[in-house]
Each structure stands twice: as structure tokens, then as C-alpha cells.
Amino acid sequence: FAARSVLIVESCGMTCLLLRQAVKKILPHAHFVTGQNGEEAICLIAAEKNRKSNDENYARADIPTHGFDIIIVGAHLFAPRNDKQNCDTKTYPKSGFQLIRLIDSEEKTADDICSISSDGLLEVTPPRYSYLVGLSNNEVCRKELELSGADEVWLSNTPQMNTRLTNNLFNSLIAKRKKGVYFNRAA
């Protein structure tokens, strides 16, 4: 197991920096990307999926459904600045809740990846889902993030990266990405 890429979506630049430093302690070799709002997040996800699709080091089954292995999203995101809008922002998530809900709903409709193995078996691999972490400083937002589809919610913007949190993160990501099922093509 290796979480190779992490997207952090947080409007507060200082919180984003501290969070990146904290997560980097447990994922020192991961590629980190940051965004400040839902529009940037959607654009960064599309760019990462495209980058990995064109990289010969990534098999299709190795590309996470939303480009990044782990996506960390703050509950409250600022709206994009008018001078930076690339598209009609009415269509983009305006909060962390909406962003997580959008990603979760897209994951629920993701198709399995089918291929033929070298021994002639049909290999069906479930999508490589991104692990969604919500950030909140209060219990009300925690519940809303969970209802939105977050796999985990951290009740601090800069959680202490201890062994328990690290193990929970890795074990939960592995559980979300179940192994593929193999079928004999001749059957």
C-alpha cells in the first residue's frame, strides 16, 4: 500500500500549510497539491486524472477515481475570486460539504475496471476510490461532513499524526479499496 498523492482543499492558507506538514510526516513520499475552493478542487482533480492517464507508470486500475489517493477537505471554503473564475461557478461546489457529496456520489456510480490477465482470466477490479477526509472544528460540522460522504472526519485542522491516526487512515483506505474478483473467461 502506498498513498502516492494527496489533495488538500482548505481556504485558510496557514491551516493548509500546517496540515500539509502534519500529513507529510506519515506520507513523506506523497505528492501534495493544494486548492482553496471547490472550483480549484474540481480543476485539480481533472488535471491529476489526466496527468496519470497519460503517464505510462500508471495502469488504469492504479488511477484513483478522483486522481488523488487521499482528498482532505475543509468544511467551509471561500468562494473563488472573480478574477480567477475559469467557468460558471454556479456549477461548482461552494462548500466542503458539497465537494465531498459530489465526489461521493460520483464514486457510487464508478464502473469496475475489466481486463484479461496473462493466464486468460477475466480480472474485475473495483475502482480505486479516493479516501475522503473532512476537516471540522465542531461537532455539528462533523456530522454534516459524515452525512455528505466523508470516510473520516478530523475534528482539528491540524491533527496530531500519531500511530493511532496513521493506522486508522491506512486501514480505512485499504478497506475502501477491496481487492478485485477473478472470473474464468471460459466459464
C-alpha positions in Angstrom: 0.0 0.0 0.0 1.2 3.5 -0.8 -0.8 6.7 -0.8 1.1 8.5 -3.6 -1.0 11.6 -3.9 -2.9 13.9 -1.6 -5.1 16.9 -2.4 -5.8 19.4 0.4 -8.7 21.8 -0.1 -8.7 24.4 2.6 -9.4 28.2 2.3 -7.1 29.2 5.1 -3.5 29.2 3.7 -1.9 28.8 7.1 -4.1 25.8 8.0 -3.4 24.3 4.7 0.4 24.6 5.2 0.2 23.2 8.8 -2.0 20.3 7.6 0.4 19.5 4.7 3.4 19.4 7.1 1.5 17.1 9.5 0.4 14.7 6.8 3.8 14.7 5.2 5.2 13.2 8.4 3.2 10.0 7.7 3.4 10.2 3.9 6.8 11.5 3.3 7.0 10.4 -0.4 3.5 11.5 -1.4 2.8 14.2 -4.0 0.9 17.1 -2.4 -1.4 19.5 -4.2 -3.5 22.3 -2.5 -6.6 24.2 -3.5 -8.6 26.9 -1.8 -12.2 26.2 -3.0 -14.5 23.8 -4.8 -13.7 25.2 -8.3 -10.0 24.8 -7.8 -10.5 21.3 -6.4 -12.6 20.1 -9.4 -9.9 21.5 -11.8 -7.1 20.0 -9.8 -8.8 16.6 -9.7 -9.4 16.7 -13.5 -5.8 17.7 -14.1 -4.4 14.9 -11.9 -6.6 12.3 -13.5 -5.4 13.4 -16.9 -1.8 13.5 -15.8 -2.0 9.9 -14.5 -3.9 8.7 -17.5 -1.1 9.9 -19.8 1.7 8.6 -17.5 3.0 5.1 -18.6 3.9 4.4 -15.0 0.1 4.2 -14.1 -2.1 1.3 -15.1 -5.7 2.2 -15.5 -6.6 0.2 -12.3 -4.0 2.2 -10.4 -5.5 5.6 -11.0 -7.8 6.8 -8.2 -11.3 7.6 -9.3 -10.7 11.3 -8.4 -7.0 11.5 -9.3 -5.7 11.5 -5.7 -5.4 8.7 -3.2 -6.4 11.0 -0.3 -8.5 14.1 -0.5 -8.7 16.3 2.6 -11.4 19.0 2.6 -12.2 21.8 5.0 -15.9 22.1 5.9 -16.0 25.8 4.9 -14.5 27.0 1.7 -14.3 30.5 0.4 -15.9 31.3 -3.0 -13.4 31.7 -5.9 -12.2 35.2 -6.6 -14.0 36.8 -9.6 -10.7 37.4 -11.5 -9.8 33.7 -11.2 -13.0 32.1 -12.4 -12.5 29.8 -15.3 -16.0 28.6 -15.7 -19.5 29.3 -14.4 -19.0 28.9 -10.7 -22.7 28.1 -10.1 -21.9 24.6 -11.1 -19.0 24.2 -8.7 -19.3 23.1 -5.0 -19.3 26.1 -2.8 -18.6 24.3 0.5 -16.6 21.3 1.7 -19.8 19.5 2.3 -20.9 20.0 -1.3 -17.5 18.9 -2.6 -17.4 15.7 -0.6 -21.1 15.0 -1.5 -20.2 15.4 -5.2 -17.1 13.1 -5.1 -19.0 10.5 -3.0 -21.9 10.5 -5.5 -19.5 10.1 -8.4 -17.7 7.2 -6.7 -21.0 5.4 -6.2 -21.5 5.3 -9.9 -17.9 4.4 -10.9 -17.6 1.3 -13.1 -15.4 -1.7 -12.3 -12.3 -2.0 -14.4 -12.2 -5.2 -16.5 -9.1 -6.7 -18.1 -7.8 -10.1 -19.2 -4.9 -11.5 -17.2 -1.9 -13.3 -18.7 -3.5 -16.7 -17.9 -6.8 -15.9 -19.6 -8.8 -14.9 -16.6 -11.2 -12.0 -16.7 -10.0 -9.7 -14.0 -12.6 -7.4 -12.5 -11.0 -4.7 -10.3 -13.2 -2.3 -8.3 -12.5 1.4 -8.8 -9.6 2.7 -6.8 -11.6 5.1 -4.7 -10.1 8.3 -3.2 -10.2 8.4 0.6 -12.2 11.4 1.7 -11.2 13.2 4.9 -13.3 16.1 6.2 -11.9 18.8 8.5 -14.0 20.5 11.1 -13.6 22.3 14.4 -17.0 21.4 15.8 -19.4 18.5 16.2 -22.2 19.9 14.1 -20.0 20.2 11.0 -18.5 16.8 11.8 -21.9 15.2 11.5 -22.7 17.1 8.3 -19.4 16.0 6.7 -20.2 12.4 7.6 -23.6 12.7 6.1 -22.0 14.2 3.0 -19.9 11.1 2.5 -16.6 11.7 4.2 -14.8 8.5 5.0 -13.3 10.1 8.1 -13.6 13.5 9.8 -10.8 15.1 11.7 -12.0 17.4 14.5 -8.9 19.6 14.3 -7.5 21.3 11.2 -4.0 20.1 12.2 -4.4 16.7 13.9 -1.5 15.1 15.7 -0.2 12.4 13.3 0.2 9.7 15.9 0.3 5.9 15.4 -3.5 5.5 16.0 -4.4 8.1 13.4 -1.9 6.8 10.9 -3.1 3.2 11.3 -6.7 4.2 11.1 -6.0 6.2 7.9 -4.1 3.3 6.2 -6.5 0.6 7.3 -9.6 2.5 6.3 -8.1 3.3 2.8 -7.3 -0.3 2.3 -10.7 -1.4 3.4 -12.3 1.1 0.9 -10.3 -0.4 -1.9 -11.2 -4.0 -1.9 -9.3 -6.5 -4.0 -10.6 -7.5 -7.4 -12.6 -10.5 -8.2 -11.3 -13.1 -10.7 -13.5 -15.0 -13.1 -12.5 -17.7 -15.6 -13.2 -16.3 -19.1 -14.2 -19.8 -20.4 -17.0 -20.2 -17.8 
